[in-house]
């Protein structure tokens, strides 16, 4: 009898983290679908346009004071994945980002939003570019409902630093996953 009760208790935090009504959609990337060439990186042999995807979200829980967005590749052959994009301190009144909001020279991010440093080494969007011959990688775009208006992060914040701060300040999260691979 004690084991099932323990198992229930261990599952409860995970169920709370993924709020049922909190959802994210994208005009460019659809959950489970391919990442279009417009969102693929344009360097290291990749020939995309490196345009960040359009995203919309809704249904966040009460108490949400800001949002954050990450794009992460857990399949990158690094031992720690690859951070493609992080944005924090998106005001709670904002529920979408237009396509290309993550461009280096973009003015489309809302006032106060901060892009952290990607694993490419810059503080803006960097699209998928997996090694040739790898199976298609997963690109997980997560929107976080955050319980504080501002996380103490700047444009030099690594994906790990963003993740650390989100771990302690997330009320709920929702995600969509796109796939991309290169044969040659």
N, C-alpha and C positions, 0 to 999 in steps of 0.2 A: 504493500500500500504506500509506503513512503517514497519509493522510486517514482511512481507516476506523479505524485505531488511535487517532487523535486523537479521532474522534467517540465511540468507545467510552469513552475516558477522561473526556470531558465529560459523558457520560450516567451514569456510575457514582455521583457524589454524589446525584443525584436519586433513583436506585433505592434507595440506602441510607436516604435521608430518609423514604421511604414504606415502612415495615416491613410485610412481607407478612402477618404474623399479628396485627398491632396493628389493632384495629377499634373503631369507635364506632357505637352505635345510639341511637335515641331513640324513646320512646313517642309523642311528640307530632309530631316532625318526622322524616320518612323521606327517605332520600337520593333526590333527584330529584323529590320530591313537593312539594305546596303547603305553605306555612306556615299552620297553623290560626289562626283569629281569636283564640284564647286567647293566642297568642304575639305578636300584632300590637300595636304601640304604641297608647296611648290619649291622643293629643294631635295637634296639627297637622292636624286633620281626619280622623285615623285613629280608629277606634272599637273597637279590640281590648281585651283585658284586661291586656296587658303582663306576662304570666306567662312566666318563663324556662322553657325546655323541660327535661323529664327527659332525662338522658343516662346511658349506661352504656358502659364501655370495658373492653377486655381484650387480652391478648396482647402487652403491652409488653415491650421487650427487657430483657435483664439489664443492670444498672447504672442503671436508672431510680430516681431518688431523690425525684422529685415529678412532678406533672402540672400543666399549664396548659390553659386553655380560652379560645378567642377566637371571637367571632362578628363577621364582617366582610362588608360589602356592597361588592364591587368595582365595581358599576354605579351607585353614587350619583353624581350630577352635580356633583362637587366637584373633580375632578382628582386626588383622592387616596383615593377610596372613603370608607367610613363605618364606624367602629368602634362596634358595638352593645353589646359585652360583652367584658370581659377578666377572667379569674380566674387568679391564679398561686399558687404555694406550696401546692397541694393535696397532702397527704401521699401517698406511694407506696402506702400501704395502702388508699387510697380508690379505688373503681372505679365510682362513680356519684354523680350529684347528683339529688336529687328535683326534681320540678316546683316552680317558684317559689323555688328556692334563691337566685336572683339578685334577689329583692325588696329594696327599700330597707331594710326592717325585718326581714329574714330572719335566723333563727338556724340555718338549715339548711346553711350552708356549714361544712365541717370546720374545726376549730381550726387557726389559722395561715394559712388561705387569705385572700388579699387580692384584692379587686375593684379594678381600675384605673378611671380616668375614661373614660367613653364619649364619643363625639362629641356627645352630647346635653348634656354638661357635668356629669354626675353619676356617682357610683361605684357603680352597680348596673346591672342589665339594662335595656336599652331596645330594644323590639321593632321589627320592620320598619314603615316608613311611607314608602314611595317617593312621589315626586310623581305626582299624578293624570295619567294619560295615558302615562306611561313604560311601556315594555314591562316585564313582570315582572322584578324584580331577583333576583339570586342572593344567598342568605344562607349563607355558608360557615362552618360550625361546625367548628373544628379542636381536637382534643385532642393535646397535645404530651407526649411522654415526655421529662423533663428530667433532665440529669445532675447537678444540684445540688439540695439539699433546699430552699434558699431563694434566690430572686432578690431583689436589693436594691431592691425596689419597694414603694410605698405606694399609698394610695387616690387620690393625685394623679397617678399615672403615666398618661400618655397611651397610646393604642393604639400609636403609633409607638415610644414608650419600651419598652413591653412587647414589641413585635415585635423591636426591636433586641436586647434581652436574650435573647429566645428564639432568635434567629439564632445566637448563640454558645453556647447551652447545650442545644439540642435533640438528642436521640439519634434519635428517630423521631416521626412525626406521622401522624395519620389524620383524616379529615374526612367530613362529610356536608353536602349542600347542599340547602336548601329554596328554594322560589320564591314570590314574592308580588308582586302588582301591584294598582293601583287604577284603575278605569275612570273613576270620578267621585267 
